[in-house]
Structures are given as C-alpha cells and as structure tokens.
Amino acid sequence: MNEQGLFPDVRIVLIETSHPGNIGAAARAMKNMGVTSLYLVNPSDFPSKQAVYRSVSAADVVENAIVVSNVDEALADCELIIGTSARDRRIPWPMLNPKSCAEKVVSEQVRGNKVAILFGRESRGLKNEELHKCHYHVNIPTGEAYSSLNLAMAVQVICYEILQASLQQVPGDDKVMGTDGRGSAGENWDMAFATAQDMEHLFEHLEKTLIEVDFHDPTNPRQLLTRLRRMFNRIRPDQMEVNILRGFLTAINNRVR
C-alpha cells in the first residue's frame, strides 16, 4: 500500500473529538481498510501521544492528519459529502446504508471526485447544520437493545464497506455502481461537480437575495433554507450551473438596488 492508501480522494472527517485515544483507534480502523486521509475539526486534545499509541501501526495516519478549525475548511474542495447519522431527522434527507454508501464513494473515486465522510462528536454526533452540508446521510443499523457505536467502530464499518465495494469492481472497468443522472463514470460530463466551497458561496448568495426580495424573513426562517439546501444537494449542480445561478442572483440584486 502506498502512502496515500487505496483511496487517496476519500477523507474521514472527525468533528470535535473529545478523546485523543479515539482519534488513534479511528486511524487504525482506517488504515486497516486502505483509507489514510484524516481530517480533524477542532479536536479537544491533539497532537497527543495517546492518539499515536492507540493507532498502533497507523501512526502515520495520525501524524499526517490535517487539523482545521471548522467544518467548512475540511470540506472546501470536496464534491461529495456524506454525514453519519444515528437518528431520523425532522426534515428527511437522502439516506444510505453502509453498503450503498460505499458503492457511491467508490464510484466517485473512479470519477476523480473528492469525498468527505463526516463523523460527529462522541457524545452527540453531528449538529443539524453540519448534516445540512451533506448530500447524503448514512446510518449504520444496530440491534435494538444497544444501538450506540463508539467512534472507531463506526469508522471501521464504513471503511470496511468501502474496501469491499472496491474489491467487487472488475479491473479496468470504469463503470460505477450508482447513478446520479450523469451516466457512468466512463461517460464524460462536460463540467466538474461544484465543490462544497462553491455551494456554500451559492447558499450565502441565495439567502442574501431572498432577504432582499422579501421572500425570506431571517427572524422567522421556518425551514426554507434547509429545504433549499436539501434540494440543491440532491441535484448536485456542476460548476457552470452554479455560476449560472449566481449570475441570475446577481442580476436580481442589481435590479432590486
């Protein structure tokens, strides 16, 4: 296995991990399955000798981890974002199980797209605003008697399925196992997917415009922006489409002023 592992475009993002030992255990789980790109968002205690100790032979994953101060920094250049979620949400989001999640991740890597898989805090998981940044949520089924997985176990399950999905692909076959309206990975789309940073700029511009035209009241937001996020994340526009939408919004801004 090379230094980048089997999946150089797949990153595991751990958000505000409280125990450094969990970082090391997650790194070990990752490397077992060929995933080596680790991002840490505002960890409570890092760098840490305990993280290195718990990683055993995956110390390189821990030592090469990229530490950022917020979620947007970890996701900025990613085209696909998947968030782990243990419960149903008020507004349902496109859901995957671990196997279908893995198939989608592998298909994205074939296309050369960067993928981020988000794991939340040990005590309470991901916040709603973090989950709203995701194209899909993934839920790991468990027994009803005790449904709580520790962080490293959850990372292990997802990374195991990613490895299994990659092993099922026929060498030299660039067709993907999932579709999103753009056909197989072997069919070239004319533009790259919009990145997370592109989408955040679009959402900021859209919210500002909706306020300007009195369509959105920030003091009584209801679920408008959440539903719009869900819609655009489900569509997954490419970079040109985002530019067109922002040009349209700019024309509205100029007209209103």
C-alpha atoms as an extended CHARMM CRD file, in Angstrom:
* protein
*
       257  EXT
         1         1  MET       CA              0.0000000000        0.0000000000        0.0000000000  PROA      1               0.0000000000
         2         2  ASN       CA              1.3750000000        3.4290000000       -0.9000000000  PROA      2               0.0000000000
         3         3  GLU       CA              1.4220000000        6.3890000000        1.4960000000  PROA      3               0.0000000000
         4         4  GLN       CA             -1.9180000000        7.6230000000        0.1440000000  PROA      4               0.0000000000
         5         5  GLY       CA             -3.5840000000        4.2510000000        0.6610000000  PROA      5               0.0000000000
         6         6  LEU       CA             -6.0920000000        2.7320000000       -1.7360000000  PROA      6               0.0000000000
         7         7  PHE       CA             -8.4370000000        5.7100000000       -1.6130000000  PROA      7               0.0000000000
         8         8  PRO       CA             -6.4640000000        8.9800000000       -1.8910000000  PROA      8               0.0000000000
         9         9  ASP       CA             -9.5890000000       11.0210000000       -2.6920000000  PROA      9               0.0000000000
        10        10  VAL       CA            -11.5900000000        9.7670000000        0.3070000000  PROA      10              0.0000000000
        11        11  ARG       CA            -11.1900000000       11.5920000000        3.5920000000  PROA      11              0.0000000000
        12        12  ILE       CA            -12.5310000000       10.7700000000        7.0330000000  PROA      12              0.0000000000
        13        13  VAL       CA            -13.5180000000       13.9160000000        8.9320000000  PROA      13              0.0000000000
        14        14  LEU       CA            -13.7770000000       13.6860000000       12.7260000000  PROA      14              0.0000000000
        15        15  ILE       CA            -15.5100000000       16.6570000000       14.3080000000  PROA      15              0.0000000000
        16        16  GLU       CA            -14.5690000000       17.9350000000       17.7650000000  PROA      16              0.0000000000
        17        17  THR       CA            -13.3220000000       14.5730000000       19.0060000000  PROA      17              0.0000000000
        18        18  SER       CA            -13.0000000000       14.7730000000       22.7930000000  PROA      18              0.0000000000
        19        19  HSD       CA            -10.7250000000       11.7880000000       23.4860000000  PROA      19              0.0000000000
        20        20  PRO       CA             -7.3770000000       11.5260000000       21.6440000000  PROA      20              0.0000000000
        21        21  GLY       CA             -7.4420000000        7.7440000000       22.0000000000  PROA      21              0.0000000000
        22        22  ASN       CA            -10.4970000000        7.6840000000       19.7490000000  PROA      22              0.0000000000
        23        23  ILE       CA             -8.5350000000        9.5180000000       17.0640000000  PROA      23              0.0000000000
        24        24  GLY       CA             -5.8190000000        6.8560000000       17.1950000000  PROA      24              0.0000000000
        25        25  ALA       CA             -8.3130000000        3.9840000000       17.1670000000  PROA      25              0.0000000000
        26        26  ALA       CA            -10.1440000000        5.5320000000       14.2050000000  PROA      26              0.0000000000
        27        27  ALA       CA             -6.8330000000        5.9480000000       12.3510000000  PROA      27              0.0000000000
        28        28  ARG       CA             -6.0630000000        2.2650000000       12.9090000000  PROA      28              0.0000000000
        29        29  ALA       CA             -9.5080000000        1.2860000000       11.6150000000  PROA      29              0.0000000000
        30        30  MET       CA             -8.9800000000        3.4550000000        8.5470000000  PROA      30              0.0000000000
        31        31  LYS       CA             -5.5640000000        2.1010000000        7.6370000000  PROA      31              0.0000000000
        32        32  ASN       CA             -6.7640000000       -1.5000000000        8.0390000000  PROA      32              0.0000000000
        33        33  MET       CA             -9.0860000000       -0.8030000000        5.1070000000  PROA      33              0.0000000000
        34        34  GLY       CA             -6.7590000000        1.3070000000        2.9560000000  PROA      34              0.0000000000
        35        35  VAL       CA             -8.1520000000        4.7390000000        3.8740000000  PROA      35              0.0000000000
        36        36  THR       CA             -5.4430000000        7.1150000000        5.0720000000  PROA      36              0.0000000000
        37        37  SER       CA             -6.6860000000       10.7050000000        4.6860000000  PROA      37              0.0000000000
        38        38  LEU       CA             -7.7820000000       12.0180000000        8.1040000000  PROA      38              0.0000000000
        39        39  TYR       CA             -9.1240000000       15.4950000000        8.8570000000  PROA      39              0.0000000000
        40        40  LEU       CA             -9.7060000000       16.6770000000       12.4230000000  PROA      40              0.0000000000
        41        41  VAL       CA            -12.0520000000       19.5670000000       13.0810000000  PROA      41              0.0000000000
        42        42  ASN       CA            -11.2150000000       21.3880000000       16.3090000000  PROA      42              0.0000000000
        43        43  PRO       CA            -10.1600000000       18.3110000000       18.3440000000  PROA      43              0.0000000000
        44        44  SER       CA            -10.0870000000       18.7620000000       22.1370000000  PROA      44              0.0000000000
        45        45  ASP       CA             -6.6210000000       17.2520000000       22.6340000000  PROA      45              0.0000000000
        46        46  PHE       CA             -4.3070000000       16.9590000000       19.6600000000  PROA      46              0.0000000000
        47        47  PRO       CA             -1.4300000000       16.3380000000       18.9430000000  PROA      47              0.0000000000
        48        48  SER       CA             -1.4080000000       13.6020000000       21.5510000000  PROA      48              0.0000000000
        49        49  LYS       CA              0.8510000000       10.6950000000       22.4550000000  PROA      49              0.0000000000
        50        50  GLN       CA             -2.2600000000        8.7180000000       23.3400000000  PROA      50              0.0000000000
        51        51  ALA       CA             -3.5940000000        9.1280000000       19.8070000000  PROA      51              0.0000000000
        52        52  VAL       CA             -0.3350000000        7.7690000000       18.3850000000  PROA      52              0.0000000000
        53        53  TYR       CA             -0.2780000000        4.9180000000       20.9200000000  PROA      53              0.0000000000
        54        54  ARG       CA             -3.8390000000        3.8300000000       20.1610000000  PROA      54              0.0000000000
        55        55  SER       CA             -3.1670000000        3.9290000000       16.4290000000  PROA      55              0.0000000000
        56        56  VAL       CA             -0.5870000000        1.0850000000       16.7330000000  PROA      56              0.0000000000
        57        57  SER       CA              0.8130000000        0.7380000000       13.1840000000  PROA      57              0.0000000000
        58        58  ALA       CA             -1.2490000000        3.6280000000       11.8320000000  PROA      58              0.0000000000
        59        59  ALA       CA              0.8530000000        6.3250000000       13.4840000000  PROA      59              0.0000000000
        60        60  ASP       CA              1.4990000000        7.7950000000       10.0330000000  PROA      60              0.0000000000
        61        61  VAL       CA             -2.2350000000        8.4360000000        9.5770000000  PROA      61              0.0000000000
        62        62  VAL       CA             -2.3440000000       10.2920000000       12.8990000000  PROA      62              0.0000000000
        63        63  GLU       CA              0.8370000000       12.2530000000       12.2570000000  PROA      63              0.0000000000
        64        64  ASN       CA             -0.3200000000       13.2850000000        8.7740000000  PROA      64              0.0000000000
        65        65  ALA       CA             -3.8070000000       14.2660000000        9.9260000000  PROA      65              0.0000000000
        66        66  ILE       CA             -4.8880000000       17.7340000000        8.8210000000  PROA      66              0.0000000000
        67        67  VAL       CA             -6.2710000000       19.8350000000       11.6700000000  PROA      67              0.0000000000
        68        68  VAL       CA             -8.7380000000       22.6060000000       10.8060000000  PROA      68              0.0000000000
        69        69  SER       CA            -10.7710000000       24.9900000000       12.9190000000  PROA      69              0.0000000000
        70        70  ASN       CA            -14.1670000000       24.4850000000       11.2720000000  PROA      70              0.0000000000
        71        71  VAL       CA            -16.1220000000       22.0510000000        9.1280000000  PROA      71              0.0000000000
        72        72  ASP       CA            -16.1090000000       24.2200000000        6.0020000000  PROA      72              0.0000000000
        73        73  GLU       CA            -12.2950000000       24.1040000000        5.8670000000  PROA      73              0.0000000000
        74        74  ALA       CA            -12.3850000000       20.2970000000        5.9140000000  PROA      74              0.0000000000
        75        75  LEU       CA            -14.9440000000       20.1280000000        3.1090000000  PROA      75              0.0000000000
        76        76  ALA       CA            -13.9740000000       23.0500000000        0.8740000000  PROA      76              0.0000000000
        77        77  ASP       CA            -12.5710000000       21.0990000000       -2.1050000000  PROA      77              0.0000000000
        78        78  CYS       CA            -14.8810000000       18.0590000000       -1.8520000000  PROA      78              0.0000000000
        79        79  GLU       CA            -17.5300000000       17.2490000000       -4.4660000000  PROA      79              0.0000000000
        80        80  LEU       CA            -19.4170000000       14.6680000000       -2.3760000000  PROA      80              0.0000000000
        81        81  ILE       CA            -20.1450000000       14.8700000000        1.3590000000  PROA      81              0.0000000000
        82        82  ILE       CA            -21.7320000000       12.1080000000        3.4170000000  PROA      82              0.0000000000
        83        83  GLY       CA            -22.6220000000       12.5160000000        7.0830000000  PROA      83              0.0000000000
        84        84  THR       CA            -23.1630000000        9.7470000000        9.6110000000  PROA      84              0.0000000000
        85        85  SER       CA            -26.4830000000        9.9960000000       11.4350000000  PROA      85              0.0000000000
        86        86  ALA       CA            -27.9190000000        7.7020000000       14.1010000000  PROA      86              0.0000000000
        87        87  ARG       CA            -31.4750000000        9.0280000000       14.1110000000  PROA      87              0.0000000000
        88        88  ASP       CA            -34.2980000000       10.2500000000       11.9140000000  PROA      88              0.0000000000
        89        89  ARG       CA            -34.4980000000       13.9940000000       11.3330000000  PROA      89              0.0000000000
        90        90  ARG       CA            -37.4650000000       16.3400000000       11.2090000000  PROA      90              0.0000000000
        91        91  ILE       CA            -36.7650000000       17.0020000000        7.5440000000  PROA      91              0.0000000000
        92        92  PRO       CA            -35.7670000000       13.7070000000        5.9070000000  PROA      92              0.0000000000
        93        93  TRP       CA            -32.5460000000       13.6230000000        3.9070000000  PROA      93              0.0000000000
        94        94  PRO       CA            -31.4210000000       11.1720000000        1.2090000000  PROA      94              0.0000000000
        95        95  MET       CA            -30.3030000000        8.1370000000        3.2240000000  PROA      95              0.0000000000
        96        96  LEU       CA            -27.7580000000        5.4130000000        2.5400000000  PROA      96              0.0000000000
        97        97  ASN       CA            -26.8750000000        2.2280000000        4.3600000000  PROA      97              0.0000000000
        98        98  PRO       CA            -23.1660000000        1.3810000000        4.7610000000  PROA      98              0.0000000000
        99        99  LYS       CA            -23.0680000000       -0.7670000000        1.6230000000  PROA      99              0.0000000000
       100       100  SER       CA            -24.7860000000        1.7280000000       -0.6840000000  PROA      100             0.0000000000
       101       101  CYS       CA            -22.6710000000        4.4830000000        0.8660000000  PROA      101             0.0000000000
       102       102  ALA       CA            -19.5200000000        2.5690000000       -0.0030000000  PROA      102             0.0000000000
       103       103  GLU       CA            -20.6540000000        1.9310000000       -3.5670000000  PROA      103             0.0000000000
       104       104  LYS       CA            -21.2930000000        5.6290000000       -4.0540000000  PROA      104             0.0000000000
       105       105  VAL       CA            -17.9100000000        6.5350000000       -2.5430000000  PROA      105             0.0000000000
       106       106  VAL       CA            -16.0630000000        4.1320000000       -4.8440000000  PROA      106             0.0000000000
       107       107  SER       CA            -17.9730000000        5.3990000000       -7.8940000000  PROA      107             0.0000000000
       108       108  GLU       CA            -16.9770000000        8.9600000000       -7.0150000000  PROA      108             0.0000000000
       109       109  GLN       CA            -13.3250000000        7.9850000000       -6.6900000000  PROA      109             0.0000000000
       110       110  VAL       CA            -13.4890000000        6.4600000000      -10.1630000000  PROA      110             0.0000000000
       111       111  ARG       CA            -14.6240000000        9.8740000000      -11.4180000000  PROA      111             0.0000000000
       112       112  GLY       CA            -11.7430000000       11.5440000000       -9.5860000000  PROA      112             0.0000000000
       113       113  ASN       CA            -14.0470000000       13.3950000000       -7.1940000000  PROA      113             0.0000000000
       114       114  LYS       CA            -13.0250000000       14.1190000000       -3.6250000000  PROA      114             0.0000000000
       115       115  VAL       CA            -15.2750000000       12.5940000000       -0.9620000000  PROA      115             0.0000000000
       116       116  ALA       CA            -15.6350000000       13.5140000000        2.7130000000  PROA      116             0.0000000000
       117       117  ILE       CA            -17.3290000000       11.2700000000        5.2670000000  PROA      117             0.0000000000
       118       118  LEU       CA            -18.2490000000       13.1070000000        8.4510000000  PROA      118             0.0000000000
       119       119  PHE       CA            -18.2900000000       11.6050000000       11.9360000000  PROA      119             0.0000000000
       120       120  GLY       CA            -19.5960000000       13.6660000000       14.8310000000  PROA      120             0.0000000000
       121       121  ARG       CA            -18.8150000000       14.0950000000       18.4850000000  PROA      121             0.0000000000
       122       122  GLU       CA            -18.6780000000       11.0230000000       20.6910000000  PROA      122             0.0000000000
       123       123  SER       CA            -21.4950000000       12.2910000000       22.9100000000  PROA      123             0.0000000000
       124       124  ARG       CA            -23.9600000000       13.7590000000       20.4270000000  PROA      124             0.0000000000
       125       125  GLY       CA            -22.8620000000       13.1760000000       16.8610000000  PROA      125             0.0000000000
       126       126  LEU       CA            -23.2250000000       15.7960000000       14.1250000000  PROA      126             0.0000000000
       127       127  LYS       CA            -25.1770000000       19.0120000000       14.5440000000  PROA      127             0.0000000000
       128       128  ASN       CA            -28.0780000000       19.7210000000       12.2090000000  PROA      128             0.0000000000
       129       129  GLU       CA            -26.1960000000       22.4950000000       10.4290000000  PROA      129             0.0000000000
       130       130  GLU       CA            -23.3370000000       20.0520000000        9.7180000000  PROA      130             0.0000000000
       131       131  LEU       CA            -25.7090000000       17.4060000000        8.4080000000  PROA      131             0.0000000000
       132       132  HSD       CA            -27.3160000000       20.0160000000        6.1650000000  PROA      132             0.0000000000
       133       133  LYS       CA            -23.9920000000       20.3850000000        4.3460000000  PROA      133             0.0000000000
       134       134  CYS       CA            -24.1770000000       16.7370000000        3.2650000000  PROA      134             0.0000000000
       135       135  HSD       CA            -25.5170000000       15.2780000000        0.0350000000  PROA      135             0.0000000000
       136       136  TYR       CA            -26.4070000000       12.0520000000        1.8420000000  PROA      136             0.0000000000
       137       137  HSD       CA            -26.6870000000       10.7110000000        5.3690000000  PROA      137             0.0000000000
       138       138  VAL       CA            -25.5700000000        7.1920000000        6.2280000000  PROA      138             0.0000000000
       139       139  ASN       CA            -26.9590000000        5.1460000000        9.0860000000  PROA      139             0.0000000000
       140       140  ILE       CA            -25.3200000000        2.0210000000       10.5000000000  PROA      140             0.0000000000
       141       141  PRO       CA            -28.0160000000       -0.4800000000       11.5580000000  PROA      141             0.0000000000
       142       142  THR       CA            -27.6000000000       -1.9670000000       15.0400000000  PROA      142             0.0000000000
       143       143  GLY       CA            -29.5050000000       -4.1930000000       17.4210000000  PROA      143             0.0000000000
       144       144  GLU       CA            -32.3400000000       -2.5050000000       19.2990000000  PROA      144             0.0000000000
       145       145  ALA       CA            -31.0440000000       -3.4620000000       22.7470000000  PROA      145             0.0000000000
       146       146  TYR       CA            -27.9260000000       -1.2850000000       22.4470000000  PROA      146             0.0000000000
       147       147  SER       CA            -27.5160000000        0.9300000000       19.4070000000  PROA      147             0.0000000000
       148       148  SER       CA            -24.5090000000        3.0310000000       20.4300000000  PROA      148             0.0000000000
       149       149  LEU       CA            -21.2950000000        2.5140000000       18.4560000000  PROA      149             0.0000000000
       150       150  ASN       CA            -18.0540000000        4.0980000000       19.5530000000  PROA      150             0.0000000000
       151       151  LEU       CA            -16.3110000000        6.3410000000       17.0500000000  PROA      151             0.0000000000
       152       152  ALA       CA            -13.6640000000        3.8780000000       15.8700000000  PROA      152             0.0000000000
       153       153  MET       CA            -16.2680000000        1.1250000000       15.3960000000  PROA      153             0.0000000000
       154       154  ALA       CA            -18.3650000000        3.3930000000       13.1840000000  PROA      154             0.0000000000
       155       155  VAL       CA            -15.3210000000        4.3990000000       11.1410000000  PROA      155             0.0000000000
       156       156  GLN       CA            -14.3470000000        0.7140000000       10.7950000000  PROA      156             0.0000000000
       157       157  VAL       CA            -17.7730000000       -0.3000000000        9.4580000000  PROA      157             0.0000000000
       158       158  ILE       CA            -17.8400000000        2.4090000000        6.7920000000  PROA      158             0.0000000000
       159       159  CYS       CA            -14.2230000000        1.8920000000        5.7200000000  PROA      159             0.0000000000
       160       160  TYR       CA            -14.7050000000       -1.8880000000        5.5660000000  PROA      160             0.0000000000
       161       161  GLU       CA            -17.6480000000       -1.4550000000        3.2080000000  PROA      161             0.0000000000
       162       162  ILE       CA            -15.6260000000        0.9390000000        1.0330000000  PROA      162             0.0000000000
       163       163  LEU       CA            -12.8670000000       -1.6540000000        0.7030000000  PROA      163             0.0000000000
       164       164  GLN       CA            -15.3850000000       -4.4020000000       -0.1060000000  PROA      164             0.0000000000
       165       165  ALA       CA            -17.0770000000       -2.2460000000       -2.7500000000  PROA      165             0.0000000000
       166       166  SER       CA            -13.7310000000       -1.5360000000       -4.4090000000  PROA      166             0.0000000000
       167       167  LEU       CA            -12.8150000000       -5.2350000000       -4.4490000000  PROA      167             0.0000000000
       168       168  GLN       CA            -16.0400000000       -6.0380000000       -6.2860000000  PROA      168             0.0000000000
       169       169  GLN       CA            -15.1290000000       -3.8300000000       -9.2130000000  PROA      169             0.0000000000
       170       170  VAL       CA            -13.7340000000       -5.5540000000      -12.2880000000  PROA      170             0.0000000000
       171       171  PRO       CA            -10.1650000000       -4.3630000000      -13.0240000000  PROA      171             0.0000000000
       172       172  GLY       CA            -10.1740000000       -1.9830000000      -15.9760000000  PROA      172             0.0000000000
       173       173  ASP       CA            -13.9320000000       -1.4240000000      -15.7480000000  PROA      173             0.0000000000
       174       174  ASP       CA            -14.5700000000        2.2460000000      -15.0550000000  PROA      174             0.0000000000
       175       175  LYS       CA            -18.3360000000        1.9400000000      -14.8250000000  PROA      175             0.0000000000
       176       176  VAL       CA            -19.7550000000        2.9890000000      -11.4920000000  PROA      176             0.0000000000
       177       177  MET       CA            -22.2630000000        1.1870000000       -9.3250000000  PROA      177             0.0000000000
       178       178  GLY       CA            -24.5490000000        4.1330000000       -8.7620000000  PROA      178             0.0000000000
       179       179  THR       CA            -26.0690000000        6.8550000000      -10.9440000000  PROA      179             0.0000000000
       180       180  ASP       CA            -26.9490000000       10.4760000000      -10.3910000000  PROA      180             0.0000000000
       181       181  GLY       CA            -28.2150000000       11.4850000000      -13.8120000000  PROA      181             0.0000000000
       182       182  ARG       CA            -24.7570000000       11.8200000000      -15.3450000000  PROA      182             0.0000000000
       183       183  GLY       CA            -24.4380000000        8.2310000000      -16.5570000000  PROA      183             0.0000000000
       184       184  SER       CA            -21.4640000000        6.0410000000      -15.7820000000  PROA      184             0.0000000000
       185       185  ALA       CA            -18.0230000000        7.2150000000      -14.8090000000  PROA      185             0.0000000000
       186       186  GLY       CA            -16.8610000000        6.3200000000      -18.2970000000  PROA      186             0.0000000000
       187       187  GLU       CA            -19.1350000000        8.9660000000      -19.8140000000  PROA      187             0.0000000000
       188       188  ASN       CA            -17.5180000000       12.3680000000      -19.5100000000  PROA      188             0.0000000000
       189       189  TRP       CA            -19.6690000000       15.1400000000      -18.0940000000  PROA      189             0.0000000000
       190       190  ASP       CA            -18.6810000000       18.4670000000      -19.5760000000  PROA      190             0.0000000000
       191       191  MET       CA            -18.0570000000       20.1710000000      -16.2140000000  PROA      191             0.0000000000
       192       192  ALA       CA            -16.8180000000       19.1230000000      -12.7950000000  PROA      192             0.0000000000
       193       193  PHE       CA            -19.1820000000       18.9280000000       -9.8460000000  PROA      193             0.0000000000
       194       194  ALA       CA            -19.4110000000       22.0530000000       -7.7190000000  PROA      194             0.0000000000
       195       195  THR       CA            -17.2680000000       21.7870000000       -4.6000000000  PROA      195             0.0000000000
       196       196  ALA       CA            -18.5230000000       22.3120000000       -1.0590000000  PROA      196             0.0000000000
       197       197  GLN       CA            -16.9850000000       25.7840000000       -1.1150000000  PROA      197             0.0000000000
       198       198  ASP       CA            -18.7910000000       26.6200000000       -4.3630000000  PROA      198             0.0000000000
       199       199  MET       CA            -22.0740000000       25.5060000000       -2.8140000000  PROA      199             0.0000000000
       200       200  GLU       CA            -21.5560000000       27.4800000000        0.4000000000  PROA      200             0.0000000000
       201       201  HSD       CA            -20.9860000000       30.6360000000       -1.6480000000  PROA      201             0.0000000000
       202       202  LEU       CA            -24.1650000000       29.8770000000       -3.6030000000  PROA      202             0.0000000000
       203       203  PHE       CA            -26.2060000000       29.3470000000       -0.4210000000  PROA      203             0.0000000000
       204       204  GLU       CA            -24.9030000000       32.6030000000        1.0820000000  PROA      204             0.0000000000
       205       205  HSD       CA            -25.7520000000       34.4810000000       -2.1130000000  PROA      205             0.0000000000
       206       206  LEU       CA            -29.1790000000       32.8360000000       -2.3340000000  PROA      206             0.0000000000
       207       207  GLU       CA            -30.0600000000       33.6770000000        1.2740000000  PROA      207             0.0000000000
       208       208  LYS       CA            -28.9790000000       37.2900000000        0.8170000000  PROA      208             0.0000000000
       209       209  THR       CA            -31.0990000000       37.5900000000       -2.3350000000  PROA      209             0.0000000000
       210       210  LEU       CA            -34.1760000000       36.0010000000       -0.7800000000  PROA      210             0.0000000000
       211       211  ILE       CA            -33.9610000000       38.5270000000        2.0500000000  PROA      211             0.0000000000
       212       212  GLU       CA            -33.5580000000       41.4050000000       -0.4100000000  PROA      212             0.0000000000
       213       213  VAL       CA            -36.7440000000       40.4700000000       -2.2800000000  PROA      213             0.0000000000
       214       214  ASP       CA            -38.6680000000       39.8910000000        0.9780000000  PROA      214             0.0000000000
       215       215  PHE       CA            -39.1720000000       36.2080000000        0.2710000000  PROA      215             0.0000000000
       216       216  HSD       CA            -37.2260000000       35.0880000000        3.3360000000  PROA      216             0.0000000000
       217       217  ASP       CA            -37.6010000000       36.5010000000        6.8290000000  PROA      217             0.0000000000
       218       218  PRO       CA            -34.4360000000       35.6830000000        8.8440000000  PROA      218             0.0000000000
       219       219  THR       CA            -36.3230000000       36.3850000000       12.0860000000  PROA      219             0.0000000000
       220       220  ASN       CA            -38.8340000000       33.6630000000       11.1920000000  PROA      220             0.0000000000
       221       221  PRO       CA            -36.8850000000       31.3290000000        8.9060000000  PROA      221             0.0000000000
       222       222  ARG       CA            -39.0780000000       28.2170000000        9.2450000000  PROA      222             0.0000000000
       223       223  GLN       CA            -37.3650000000       25.5010000000        7.1800000000  PROA      223             0.0000000000
       224       224  LEU       CA            -36.9560000000       27.3690000000        3.9030000000  PROA      224             0.0000000000
       225       225  LEU       CA            -33.1660000000       27.4110000000        3.7290000000  PROA      225             0.0000000000
       226       226  THR       CA            -32.8640000000       23.8470000000        4.9720000000  PROA      226             0.0000000000
       227       227  ARG       CA            -35.2120000000       22.6240000000        2.2480000000  PROA      227             0.0000000000
       228       228  LEU       CA            -33.3810000000       24.6350000000       -0.4000000000  PROA      228             0.0000000000
       229       229  ARG       CA            -30.0810000000       23.1230000000        0.7700000000  PROA      229             0.0000000000
       230       230  ARG       CA            -31.5800000000       19.6640000000        0.5420000000  PROA      230             0.0000000000
       231       231  MET       CA            -32.8420000000       20.3410000000       -2.9760000000  PROA      231             0.0000000000
       232       232  PHE       CA            -29.5280000000       21.6570000000       -4.3150000000  PROA      232             0.0000000000
       233       233  ASN       CA            -27.5320000000       18.9250000000       -2.5700000000  PROA      233             0.0000000000
       234       234  ARG       CA            -29.8340000000       16.3330000000       -4.1170000000  PROA      234             0.0000000000
       235       235  ILE       CA            -29.3880000000       17.8650000000       -7.5840000000  PROA      235             0.0000000000
       236       236  ARG       CA            -25.5840000000       18.2210000000       -7.2190000000  PROA      236             0.0000000000
       237       237  PRO       CA            -25.0520000000       21.0290000000       -9.7680000000  PROA      237             0.0000000000
       238       238  ASP       CA            -21.8020000000       21.3190000000      -11.6430000000  PROA      238             0.0000000000
       239       239  GLN       CA            -19.5310000000       24.3640000000      -11.5350000000  PROA      239             0.0000000000
       240       240  MET       CA            -21.0290000000       26.0010000000      -14.6200000000  PROA      240             0.0000000000
       241       241  GLU       CA            -24.5600000000       25.5520000000      -13.2990000000  PROA      241             0.0000000000
       242       242  VAL       CA            -23.5830000000       27.2180000000      -10.0250000000  PROA      242             0.0000000000
       243       243  ASN       CA            -22.0350000000       30.0970000000      -11.9580000000  PROA      243             0.0000000000
       244       244  ILE       CA            -25.2490000000       30.4860000000      -13.9740000000  PROA      244             0.0000000000
       245       245  LEU       CA            -27.3640000000       30.5220000000      -10.7990000000  PROA      245             0.0000000000
       246       246  ARG       CA            -25.1120000000       33.0950000000       -9.1760000000  PROA      246             0.0000000000
       247       247  GLY       CA            -25.2210000000       35.2420000000      -12.2930000000  PROA      247             0.0000000000
       248       248  PHE       CA            -29.0120000000       35.0880000000      -12.1580000000  PROA      248             0.0000000000
       249       249  LEU       CA            -28.9750000000       36.0730000000       -8.4750000000  PROA      249             0.0000000000
       250       250  THR       CA            -26.5980000000       38.9540000000       -9.2110000000  PROA      250             0.0000000000
       251       251  ALA       CA            -28.9900000000       40.2390000000      -11.8880000000  PROA      251             0.0000000000
       252       252  ILE       CA            -31.7810000000       40.2040000000       -9.2910000000  PROA      252             0.0000000000
       253       253  ASN       CA            -29.5570000000       42.0060000000       -6.7800000000  PROA      253             0.0000000000
       254       254  ASN       CA            -28.7890000000       44.7280000000       -9.3400000000  PROA      254             0.0000000000
       255       255  ARG       CA            -32.4500000000       45.1360000000      -10.2420000000  PROA      255             0.0000000000
       256       256  VAL       CA            -33.5640000000       45.4160000000       -6.6070000000  PROA      256             0.0000000000
       257       257  ARG       CA            -30.9810000000       48.0930000000       -5.8800000000  PROA      257             0.0000000000
